[in-house]
Amino acid sequence: MKIALVLVAIVAAIIVVLALAFFAYGRERSWALIAGSPDRGRLTLATQKRSPTANDAVACTQGLREDCEIPLPAFDETPANLNERLAGQIEARDPLARRVDDGKAPDHLRYITYSPTMRFPDLINIEFVEMDDGRTGIIAYARAQLGKLDFGANRARLERYFEGL
């Protein structure tokens, strides 16, 4: 019995030390150390496969993908203008979003953002597509790096990003 209590105390002490180290090092940096960078580079969103688990969301203009959850209109402006306007909206609405692309491609945006409390990382890829009618369509894909379920966080995030655009 005494050995079991000592073992429980040792395990509890290890857990406390690990938790303190996790928070002292920084939640975002700790997740990157544990799971690697959430940035996987630029994705080709027209053909990108969805996550096999319920931790992603897709928003797009009609006709650009068949599996859109969030319908978006086509826009009467250039990809570069729409890119700039949406980047400003994302940064104004999501203080935890960090842009990770170099900003040089007018047809693409890429962000990493984090959950408020535990700072679980999510990756957001957005493509601006010149459509045959001269308008600009959008495909946006948001996916959690960790876990199999995001409780609708990525869907809500995309809806917030595109609201009123």
C-alpha positions as CSV (number, residue, x, y, z in Angstrom):
1,M,0.0,0.0,0.0
2,K,2.8,2.4,0.9
3,I,4.6,1.7,-2.4
4,A,1.4,2.4,-4.3
5,L,1.0,5.8,-2.6
6,V,4.6,6.7,-3.3
7,L,4.2,5.7,-7.0
8,V,1.0,7.8,-7.2
9,A,2.8,10.8,-5.6
10,I,5.7,10.4,-8.1
11,V,3.3,10.3,-11.1
12,A,1.4,13.3,-9.8
13,A,4.6,15.3,-9.3
14,I,5.7,14.4,-12.8
15,I,2.4,15.6,-14.2
16,V,2.6,18.8,-12.3
17,V,6.2,19.5,-13.4
18,L,5.2,18.8,-17.1
19,A,2.2,21.1,-16.9
20,L,4.3,23.9,-15.4
21,A,6.9,23.4,-18.1
22,F,4.2,23.4,-20.8
23,F,2.8,26.8,-19.6
24,A,6.2,28.3,-18.8
25,Y,7.6,27.5,-22.2
26,G,4.4,28.8,-23.8
27,R,1.4,27.0,-25.1
28,E,1.9,27.7,-28.8
29,R,5.6,26.9,-28.7
30,S,4.9,23.7,-26.6
31,W,2.4,22.4,-29.2
32,A,4.9,23.1,-32.0
33,L,7.6,21.2,-30.0
34,I,5.3,18.3,-29.4
35,A,3.5,18.0,-32.8
36,G,5.7,20.1,-35.2
37,S,4.7,23.2,-37.1
38,P,1.0,23.2,-38.1
39,D,2.0,25.0,-41.3
40,R,2.1,22.4,-44.1
41,G,2.7,24.9,-46.8
42,R,0.4,25.9,-49.6
43,L,-2.3,23.4,-50.5
44,T,-4.1,23.0,-53.8
45,L,-7.6,23.5,-52.4
46,A,-9.6,22.5,-55.5
47,T,-8.3,18.9,-55.0
48,Q,-7.4,18.9,-51.3
49,K,-8.9,15.9,-49.5
50,R,-10.9,16.6,-46.4
51,S,-9.7,15.3,-43.0
52,P,-11.1,11.8,-42.3
53,T,-12.1,13.1,-38.8
54,A,-14.5,15.9,-37.8
55,N,-11.9,18.6,-37.3
56,D,-12.1,20.7,-40.5
57,A,-14.4,22.9,-42.5
58,V,-14.6,24.1,-46.1
59,A,-16.1,27.3,-47.4
60,C,-16.3,28.1,-51.2
61,T,-18.0,29.7,-54.1
62,Q,-20.4,27.5,-55.9
63,G,-18.9,25.2,-58.5
64,L,-15.3,25.2,-57.1
65,R,-15.8,22.2,-54.8
66,E,-18.5,19.7,-54.2
67,D,-18.1,19.4,-50.5
68,C,-18.6,23.0,-49.3
69,E,-20.3,23.4,-46.0
70,I,-20.3,27.2,-46.1
71,P,-21.5,28.7,-49.4
72,L,-19.7,31.9,-50.5
73,P,-20.6,34.3,-53.4
74,A,-18.4,35.2,-56.3
75,F,-16.9,38.7,-56.0
76,D,-16.7,41.5,-58.5
77,E,-13.1,42.4,-57.7
78,T,-9.6,41.1,-58.4
79,P,-8.0,38.3,-56.4
80,A,-5.4,40.8,-55.1
81,N,-8.0,43.3,-53.8
82,L,-10.1,40.5,-52.3
83,N,-7.0,39.0,-50.7
84,E,-6.1,42.3,-49.1
85,R,-9.6,43.0,-47.8
86,L,-10.0,39.5,-46.4
87,A,-6.6,39.5,-44.7
88,G,-7.5,42.7,-43.0
89,Q,-10.8,41.2,-41.9
90,I,-9.2,38.0,-40.5
91,E,-6.6,40.0,-38.6
92,A,-9.3,42.3,-37.1
93,R,-11.6,39.5,-36.1
94,D,-9.0,36.9,-34.9
95,P,-6.3,38.3,-32.6
96,L,-4.7,34.8,-32.4
97,A,-4.3,34.5,-36.2
98,R,-0.7,34.7,-37.5
99,R,-0.2,35.0,-41.2
100,V,2.4,32.4,-42.4
101,D,2.5,32.9,-46.1
102,D,5.0,35.5,-47.5
103,G,2.2,37.8,-48.8
104,K,3.5,37.8,-52.3
105,A,0.9,35.6,-54.0
106,P,-2.3,37.6,-54.7
107,D,-4.3,34.4,-55.1
108,H,-3.5,32.8,-51.7
109,L,-3.6,33.4,-47.9
110,R,-2.4,31.1,-45.2
111,Y,-2.8,31.6,-41.4
112,I,-2.2,29.6,-38.3
113,T,-4.6,30.4,-35.5
114,Y,-5.1,29.0,-32.0
115,S,-7.8,28.1,-29.6
116,P,-8.2,30.7,-26.8
117,T,-7.4,28.6,-23.7
118,M,-5.1,25.7,-24.6
119,R,-3.8,27.3,-27.9
120,F,-4.5,24.2,-30.0
121,P,-3.2,25.2,-33.5
122,D,-5.4,25.3,-36.6
123,L,-4.3,26.0,-40.2
124,I,-6.4,28.1,-42.6
125,N,-5.7,28.1,-46.3
126,I,-7.6,30.4,-48.7
127,E,-7.4,30.5,-52.5
128,F,-8.8,33.2,-54.7
129,V,-9.9,31.7,-58.1
130,E,-10.5,33.8,-61.2
131,M,-13.7,32.5,-62.6
132,D,-14.7,32.3,-66.3
133,D,-17.2,35.1,-65.9
134,G,-14.5,37.5,-64.7
135,R,-15.4,37.4,-61.0
136,T,-13.3,36.0,-58.2
137,G,-14.3,32.8,-56.3
138,I,-12.9,31.7,-53.0
139,I,-12.0,28.3,-51.5
140,A,-11.2,28.3,-47.8
141,Y,-10.1,25.2,-45.8
142,A,-9.6,25.3,-42.1
143,R,-8.3,22.2,-40.2
144,A,-7.2,21.5,-36.6
145,Q,-3.6,20.1,-36.4
146,L,-4.4,18.1,-33.2
147,G,-7.3,15.9,-32.3
148,K,-10.1,14.3,-34.1
149,L,-12.9,16.7,-33.2
150,D,-13.0,20.5,-33.1
151,F,-16.6,20.9,-31.9
152,G,-17.3,23.1,-34.9
153,A,-14.6,25.6,-34.1
154,N,-13.2,25.7,-37.7
155,R,-16.7,26.1,-39.2
156,A,-17.5,29.0,-36.8
157,R,-14.1,30.6,-37.5
158,L,-14.6,30.5,-41.3
159,E,-18.2,31.9,-40.9
160,R,-16.8,34.8,-38.8
161,Y,-14.0,35.5,-41.3
162,F,-16.4,35.8,-44.2
163,E,-19.3,37.5,-42.5
164,G,-20.1,40.8,-44.3
165,L,-17.3,40.4,-46.8
